[in-house]
Amino acid sequence: MLAITVLATSCTSANLAQGPRLAKSQTLRVAIDDQPQSLDPGQVQYAFERSVLRVIAEPLLRPTPDTTGVTSAAALSYEVTNNGTVYVFHLRKDAQYWDGQPVKAQDFVFAWRRLIDPRLASPEATFFASAIANGDTVAILDPQRDAGTIDGALQSLGLKALDDSTFQVTLSRPDPAFIWLAAMPAGAPIRQDIVTQYGDKWSTSPGTLVSNGPFKLSKQVANEELTVVPNPHYWGPKPTLTSIEFDIINDGAAALAKYESGDIDVMTVQPAQAETVAADRSLSKNVVRSPALTVYWIAFRVTSPRLSNPRVRQALAEAIDRSGFVNKVFQGQGRPLETFIPQGMRGYAPELAPSQKFDASKARATLAAAGVSAAQLSGLKFSYDKSLDFAKLTAQYVHDQLKTNLGADIALDPLDRVALGAKLENGSFDIAGPLGWNADYPDPADWFQIFTTTNSYNYSLYQNSRYDSLVAVAATDIQASRRDAEYSQAQRLLLSDSPVAFLAQSVRWYLVEPYVKGLTATSVDEWPGQLFPDRIYVAGH
């Protein structure tokens, strides 16, 4: 038996008794991009919806500030048994919904069955169904054809309330990444009595949206704002903030104008605004930067005759200056990256960067060692989406870098989105991009499968049986140190074989008023401080 215990931790509020003077108003005003279509944990799919959901609904676990692991949330602790296939979560005895009702294990059983129920069509259903015993079988049932059997099938899922405070999950196979599903906002508990009473409308108004997070929805004005206030029955420390007001502003310029006029305190800086913000002496001082779990690369079709040699692909990767790419194409909203796993999650390995690190002299030497001249690479086509400025800038930058640093004059191949998609699907390209990946959850299992032989996102048509084996073994390896080593070996192989050239990691920019204190920004935030709102306060100003 492998047992893992999550110790109870509580994030204490800032020590304000001796510290800074508080502002009279403890309302934090956060700009979000659009009106949430739903705050039902099982239906939420957009960042502007999670912006609100994460502070009102609490799943079993939550990410640590460095997002390399998880810590306790609605569950005080958990154990993993039966060779990594059974998770037993012990809920907090003092966890309550905002109406004072206790959070029970049965609420998680109901919520997770509902997630997998094909009649709900939850955006997150696949993650839970693929992990939980019998989930895949239930998820593929047809809501019309199998209407009479779905309710019974849901009872067969590996979900059980052992008692009011003990929630047991049986997995279809060992899955060390499962803890990240338990930390997803989609996995928050839902009360069956509330859904039964109000039906599909249960999550649409403050009076019926009963949630268990540190805040609760108190006001909702369509297309204008949502306001949350502290949950008086939340188990954790009482927040200093008396409310968070989410202002719906679907125009970046309008949001910036509101920020500059003092009408909002926190906003996301859009890429089109980065240059303006960076050049403004006052605004630039208020930028909070947080690496996002998004990585971009260009793909080499490894079956292309001129790109079949790994050394050739590595030479192309070494000929691209990532720092220049970030400055010119990202306007600073990125960081150079020569590895696969991004900064801000387990498996980030900057020590592996030399495999693709920019070095023009080395690139020429690598190409020469491959027995290929730059002239032989001239005419290779770089296919990209001509409708996207980001894609056009990336293609031109890579073209110029390869010509300047390697002497290879590749051809640009602008395509419409449909044509590019077709070429990616059938492998009829030489170089394509920018492509990339955005984390569903911050675990290597969500990343390494992309480059396995049979994965549909493996546009390079990369095949390495050793890589496939390492990824398959690591996906179910319950020994953390051994699993880390397996993924590290897989990343080394990927960098050495270079089916893609990694370019950059996104960095989110937020404008935050200097009087907003206590922010703990993480790589999974929709706005800085979101995971730890009890730490935030508004200082006197």
C-alpha positions in Angstrom: 0.0 0.0 0.0 1.3 3.4 -0.9 -0.1 6.0 1.5 0.1 9.7 0.9 -1.2 12.2 3.5 -1.8 15.8 2.8 -1.3 17.8 6.0 -3.9 20.4 6.9 -2.6 23.8 6.1 -4.3 27.1 6.3 -3.2 30.2 4.6 -3.2 32.9 7.2 -4.4 36.3 6.3 -1.8 39.1 6.3 -0.9 40.3 9.8 -2.6 43.6 9.7 -2.8 44.3 13.4 0.7 45.8 13.4 1.1 46.4 9.7 -0.2 48.5 7.0 -3.2 50.9 7.2 -6.2 49.4 5.5 -8.3 51.3 3.1 -11.9 52.0 4.2 -13.2 50.0 1.3 -12.0 46.5 1.1 -13.6 45.8 -2.3 -11.3 44.5 -5.0 -12.4 45.3 -8.5 -11.3 42.8 -11.2 -11.9 43.1 -14.9 -13.0 40.0 -16.8 -13.4 39.6 -20.5 -17.0 38.5 -20.8 -20.3 37.5 -19.2 -20.0 34.0 -17.7 -22.4 31.7 -19.4 -22.4 29.4 -16.4 -21.0 29.2 -12.8 -22.0 25.5 -12.6 -18.7 23.6 -12.0 -19.7 21.0 -14.4 -20.4 23.5 -17.2 -17.7 26.1 -16.9 -15.1 26.2 -19.7 -13.8 29.7 -20.2 -11.2 31.7 -18.2 -13.6 34.5 -17.4 -15.9 31.9 -15.9 -13.1 30.3 -13.8 -12.2 33.8 -12.7 -15.3 33.7 -10.5 -15.7 30.0 -10.0 -12.3 29.4 -8.3 -13.2 31.8 -5.4 -16.7 30.5 -4.8 -16.3 26.8 -5.2 -13.7 24.6 -3.5 -12.6 21.2 -4.8 -10.9 18.5 -2.7 -7.4 19.9 -3.3 -5.8 23.0 -4.6 -2.4 23.8 -6.2 0.5 25.0 -4.1 1.8 28.5 -4.9 4.6 27.1 -7.1 2.1 24.8 -8.8 4.5 21.8 -8.5 2.1 20.0 -6.2 -1.2 20.2 -4.4 -2.3 20.9 -0.8 -5.5 20.4 1.2 -8.7 22.3 0.4 -12.2 20.7 1.0 -10.3 17.5 1.9 -8.1 17.7 5.0 -6.1 14.7 3.9 -6.1 11.7 1.6 -4.5 8.2 1.2 -3.7 6.3 -1.9 -4.0 2.5 -1.7 -4.3 -0.6 -3.9 -1.2 0.1 -5.9 -2.3 3.7 -6.8 -5.9 2.8 -7.9 -7.9 3.9 -4.8 -7.9 7.4 -3.4 -9.7 8.0 0.0 -10.3 11.7 0.8 -11.1 12.8 4.3 -13.2 15.9 4.2 -12.9 18.7 6.7 -15.5 18.3 9.4 -16.0 22.1 9.6 -16.4 22.6 5.8 -19.8 24.2 5.0 -21.7 25.7 2.2 -22.7 29.4 2.5 -26.1 28.4 3.8 -24.5 26.6 6.7 -25.1 23.0 5.5 -22.1 20.7 5.9 -20.1 19.6 2.8 -20.5 15.8 2.6 -18.9 13.0 0.6 -22.2 12.3 -1.1 -22.0 15.8 -2.6 -18.8 14.9 -4.4 -20.3 11.5 -5.5 -23.2 13.4 -7.0 -21.1 16.1 -8.6 -18.6 13.7 -10.2 -21.2 11.3 -11.5 -22.9 14.4 -13.0 -19.6 15.4 -14.6 -19.4 12.1 -16.4 -23.1 11.9 -17.2 -23.3 12.2 -21.1 -26.5 14.2 -20.7 -24.6 17.1 -19.1 -21.9 17.2 -21.8 -19.4 18.7 -19.4 -16.3 20.3 -21.0 -14.2 18.4 -18.4 -16.0 15.1 -18.7 -13.2 13.4 -20.6 -10.6 14.0 -17.9 -12.7 12.4 -15.1 -14.2 9.7 -17.3 -10.8 8.5 -18.5 -9.4 8.3 -14.9 -12.3 6.8 -12.9 -13.2 3.1 -13.0 -15.9 2.5 -15.6 -15.9 6.1 -16.6 -15.1 5.6 -20.3 -18.0 3.1 -20.6 -20.5 5.5 -19.1 -19.3 8.5 -21.0 -19.9 7.0 -24.4 -23.5 6.2 -23.7 -25.9 8.1 -26.0 -28.4 10.4 -24.2 -31.2 9.3 -26.5 -30.5 5.7 -27.4 -29.3 4.8 -23.9 -31.7 7.0 -21.9 -33.1 4.1 -19.9 -29.7 2.8 -18.8 -27.7 6.0 -18.0 -28.9 6.4 -14.4 -28.0 2.8 -13.6 -24.7 3.0 -15.3 -23.7 6.1 -13.2 -24.0 3.9 -10.1 -21.3 1.7 -11.5 -18.7 4.4 -11.5 -15.8 4.1 -9.0 -17.2 6.8 -6.7 -18.4 6.0 -3.2 -19.2 7.9 0.0 -17.9 5.6 2.8 -19.5 8.0 5.3 -20.5 11.7 5.4 -16.8 12.8 5.5 -15.0 10.0 3.5 -15.1 10.1 -0.3 -13.5 7.1 -2.1 -12.5 7.1 -5.7 -11.5 4.0 -7.6 -9.5 4.5 -10.7 -9.4 2.4 -13.8 -5.6 2.3 -13.5 -2.8 3.9 -11.4 -2.8 7.6 -12.3 -0.4 9.9 -10.3 -1.9 12.9 -12.2 -5.3 12.2 -10.7 -4.5 14.7 -7.9 -4.7 17.5 -10.4 -8.3 16.4 -11.4 -9.1 16.6 -7.7 -7.9 20.2 -7.7 -9.8 21.3 -10.8 -12.6 23.7 -10.1 -14.9 21.4 -12.1 -14.5 18.9 -9.3 -16.2 21.1 -6.7 -19.1 19.5 -4.7 -22.7 20.1 -5.8 -25.7 19.5 -3.6 -28.3 17.1 -5.1 -31.1 18.7 -3.2 -30.3 22.1 -4.7 -30.2 20.7 -8.3 -33.4 18.7 -7.7 -35.2 21.8 -6.4 -34.1 24.3 -9.0 -33.1 22.2 -12.0 -30.9 23.8 -14.7 -31.5 27.2 -13.1 -29.7 26.3 -9.9 -26.5 28.1 -10.8 -28.0 31.2 -12.4 -28.8 33.4 -9.4 -27.1 34.3 -6.1 -30.0 32.9 -4.1 -29.8 29.4 -5.6 -26.1 29.0 -6.4 -25.0 27.3 -3.2 -21.2 26.9 -3.1 -18.5 26.0 -0.5 -15.7 28.3 -1.4 -14.2 31.3 0.6 -16.7 33.6 -1.2 -20.2 33.3 -2.4 -22.1 35.0 -5.2 -24.1 38.0 -3.9 -24.9 40.0 -7.0 -25.2 39.5 -10.7 -26.0 42.1 -13.3 -25.9 40.6 -16.8 -23.1 41.9 -19.0 -22.1 44.4 -16.3 -20.8 42.8 -13.1 -20.8 40.0 -10.6 -20.0 40.5 -7.0 -18.9 37.9 -4.4 -18.7 38.3 -0.6 -17.2 36.1 2.1 -18.8 32.8 2.8 -19.6 33.2 6.5 -19.4 29.4 7.0 -16.1 28.8 5.2 -13.7 26.7 7.2 -10.6 28.8 6.5 -9.4 32.2 7.8 -11.8 35.1 7.3 -10.8 37.2 4.3 -9.9 40.9 4.8 -11.7 41.7 1.6 -15.4 42.4 2.1 -16.1 41.8 -1.6 -14.7 41.1 -5.0 -16.4 42.9 -7.9 -15.9 41.3 -11.3 -16.5 44.0 -13.9 -17.4 42.6 -17.4 -15.4 44.6 -19.9 -15.0 42.9 -23.3 -12.8 45.5 -24.9 -9.2 45.7 -23.9 -8.9 49.5 -24.6 -12.0 50.1 -22.5 -10.5 48.1 -19.6 -7.2 50.0 -19.8 -9.1 53.3 -19.7 -11.1 52.2 -16.7 -7.9 51.1 -15.0 -6.2 54.4 -15.6 -9.2 56.3 -14.3 -9.2 54.3 -11.1 -12.4 52.3 -11.7 -10.8 48.9 -11.6 -7.9 47.5 -9.6 -6.8 44.4 -11.6 -6.8 43.7 -15.3 -5.2 41.4 -17.8 -2.9 43.2 -20.3 -3.8 42.1 -23.8 -0.9 41.4 -26.3 -1.9 44.5 -28.3 -1.5 46.6 -25.2 1.8 45.3 -24.1 3.9 47.8 -26.0 1.8 50.8 -24.8 1.9 49.6 -21.2 5.7 48.9 -21.2 6.4 52.3 -22.6 4.3 54.1 -20.0 6.4 55.1 -17.0 3.5 54.9 -14.6 1.7 51.8 -15.9 4.9 49.8 -16.3 5.6 50.0 -12.6 2.2 48.3 -11.9 2.7 45.2 -14.1 2.6 41.9 -12.4 4.2 39.1 -14.5 3.3 35.4 -14.2 4.6 32.6 -16.4 1.7 30.8 -18.1 1.7 27.1 -18.7 1.7 27.7 -22.5 4.6 26.7 -24.7 5.0 27.5 -28.5 7.1 25.6 -31.0 7.6 25.1 -34.7 7.1 21.5 -36.1 9.5 19.7 -38.5 7.9 16.9 -40.5 10.5 14.2 -39.7 9.5 12.2 -42.8 10.5 15.1 -45.1 13.6 13.9 -46.9 15.6 17.0 -46.1 14.5 17.0 -42.4 14.8 13.3 -41.6 18.2 13.7 -40.0 17.8 14.7 -36.3 21.1 16.7 -36.6 19.6 18.8 -39.3 16.5 19.6 -37.2 18.8 20.4 -34.2 20.8 22.8 -36.3 17.6 24.6 -37.3 16.6 24.8 -33.7 20.0 26.1 -32.7 19.9 28.9 -35.3 16.9 30.7 -33.7 17.4 33.4 -31.2 14.6 33.0 -28.7 15.3 36.2 -26.8 14.9 38.2 -30.0 11.7 36.2 -30.8 10.2 37.1 -27.4 11.1 40.8 -27.8 9.9 41.1 -31.4 6.9 38.8 -31.6 5.6 38.6 -28.0 6.3 42.3 -27.1 7.9 40.9 -24.0 4.8 38.8 -22.9 6.9 35.7 -23.0 10.2 34.1 -22.0 12.7 32.2 -24.1 12.3 28.5 -23.8 14.5 25.7 -25.3 12.8 22.9 -23.4 9.4 21.2 -23.5 8.0 21.6 -19.9 7.4 25.2 -18.9 8.6 27.0 -15.9 6.0 26.8 -13.1 5.3 23.1 -13.1 6.9 19.8 -12.1 9.4 18.6 -14.7 10.7 22.0 -15.8 14.4 21.3 -16.6 16.4 24.3 -17.7 19.5 22.2 -17.5 18.4 20.5 -20.7 18.3 23.7 -22.7 21.7 23.2 -24.4 20.2 20.7 -26.7 18.4 23.4 -28.6 20.0 26.6 -27.2 20.6 29.4 -29.7 24.2 29.4 -30.9 24.7 30.4 -34.6 28.3 29.0 -34.7 27.2 25.7 -33.2 24.2 25.5 -35.5 26.5 25.8 -38.6 28.8 23.2 -37.1 25.9 20.8 -36.3 24.6 21.2 -39.9 28.1 20.5 -41.3 28.4 17.4 -39.1 25.1 16.2 -40.6 26.8 16.3 -44.0 24.2 18.9 -45.2 24.8 22.3 -46.7 22.6 25.3 -46.0 21.9 25.5 -49.7 20.3 22.1 -49.6 17.8 23.4 -47.1 16.8 26.4 -49.1 13.3 26.1 -50.4 11.9 24.2 -47.5 8.4 25.5 -46.9 7.2 27.1 -43.7 3.4 26.7 -43.6 1.4 29.0 -41.3 -2.0 30.6 -40.8 -2.0 33.8 -42.8 -5.0 35.2 -40.9 -3.1 35.5 -37.6 -0.6 38.3 -37.0 1.2 36.1 -34.5 1.7 33.4 -37.0 2.9 35.8 -39.7 5.4 37.4 -37.4 6.6 34.1 -36.2 7.1 32.7 -39.7 8.9 35.8 -40.9 11.1 35.8 -37.8 12.1 32.2 -38.2 12.7 32.7 -41.9 15.1 35.7 -41.2 16.9 33.8 -38.4 17.6 30.7 -40.5 18.8 32.9 -43.4 21.0 35.1 -41.2 22.4 32.5 -38.8 22.5 29.3 -41.0 22.4 30.6 -44.5 19.2 28.6 -45.3 16.6 30.5 -47.3 13.4 28.8 -46.6 10.1 29.7 -48.4 7.1 31.1 -46.6 3.8 29.3 -47.3 0.9 31.4 -46.1 -2.4 29.4 -45.9 -5.9 29.8 -44.8 -6.8 28.0 -41.6 -8.6 25.1 -43.3 -5.7 24.4 -45.7 -3.1 24.6 -42.9 -5.2 22.2 -40.8 -5.4 19.7 -43.7 -1.6 19.9 -44.2 -1.0 19.3 -40.5 -3.4 16.3 -40.5 -1.9 14.6 -43.5 1.7 15.6 -42.9 2.2 17.4 -46.2 4.4 20.2 -45.0 8.1 20.7 -44.2 7.9 23.2 -41.3 4.8 24.5 -39.7 3.8 26.8 -36.8 3.6 28.3 -34.5 2.0 25.3 -32.7 2.0 24.7 -29.0 0.2 23.4 -25.9 -1.6 25.0 -23.0 -1.8 22.9 -19.8 -5.1 21.3 -18.9 -3.5 20.8 -15.5 0.1 21.2 -14.4 1.4 17.7 -14.6 3.8 16.1 -17.2 1.1 13.5 -18.0 -0.8 16.2 -19.7 2.2 17.1 -21.9 4.4 14.2 -22.9 1.6 12.2 -24.6 1.5 14.9 -27.4 4.6 13.4 -29.0 3.8 9.8 -28.7 3.5 7.9 -32.0 -0.2 7.6 -32.2 -1.2 11.0 -30.8 -3.3 13.2 -33.1 -1.4 16.3 -32.1 1.9 14.7 -33.2 2.0 16.6 -36.4 5.7 16.0 -36.9 5.0 12.3 -37.3 7.7 11.7 -34.7 8.3 8.1 -33.7 10.6 6.8 -31.0 9.6 3.6 -29.3 11.8 4.4 -26.3 10.1 7.7 -25.8 6.7 6.0 -26.1 7.7 3.4 -23.6 9.0 6.0 -21.0 5.8 8.1 -21.3 3.5 5.1 -21.0 5.4 3.8 -17.9 5.6 7.2 -16.2 1.8 7.8 -16.7 1.1 5.0 -14.2 4.2 5.1 -12.0 3.2 5.8 -8.4 6.8 6.3 -7.2 7.3 10.0 -7.7 11.1 10.1 -8.0 11.2 7.3 -10.5 8.4 8.9 -12.5 10.3 12.2 -12.5 13.3 10.3 -13.9 11.3 8.7 -16.6 9.8 11.9 -17.8 13.3 13.5 -17.7 14.6 10.8 -19.9 11.7 11.3 -22.3 12.4 15.0 -22.5 16.1 14.4 -23.2 15.1 12.1 -26.1 12.6 14.7 -27.4 15.2 17.5 -27.4 17.9 15.3 -28.9 15.6 14.1 -31.7 14.2 17.6 -32.2 10.9 16.9 -34.0 10.1 20.5 -33.0 12.0 23.6 -32.1 10.8 25.0 -28.8 10.6 28.8 -28.9 8.9 30.5 -26.0 6.6 30.3 -23.0 3.8 32.8 -22.5 4.0 35.2 -19.6 0.8 36.8 -18.5 0.9 40.5 -17.7 -1.6 42.0 -15.3 -2.0 45.6 -14.2 -2.5 45.8 -10.5 -2.9 48.9 -8.5 -0.1 49.3 -6.0 -2.4 49.5 -3.0 -3.6 45.9 -3.7 -1.4 43.8 -1.4 -1.0 40.2 -0.4 -1.2 38.8 -3.9 0.2 35.3 -4.4 0.3 34.8 -8.2 0.5 31.3 -9.6 0.8 29.9 -13.1 -2.8 28.7 -13.1 -4.4 31.9 -12.1 -7.0 33.7 -14.2 -6.0 36.8 -12.2 -3.2 37.2 -9.7 -4.0 36.1 -6.2 -7.1 34.1 -7.2 -6.1 30.8 -5.5 -5.4 32.6 -2.2 -8.0 35.4 -1.9 -7.9 35.4 1.9 -4.4 36.9 1.7 -5.4 39.9 -0.3 -6.2 43.3 1.2 -6.5 46.9 0.0 -4.0 49.2 1.7 -4.8 52.8 2.5 -4.1 55.1 -0.5 
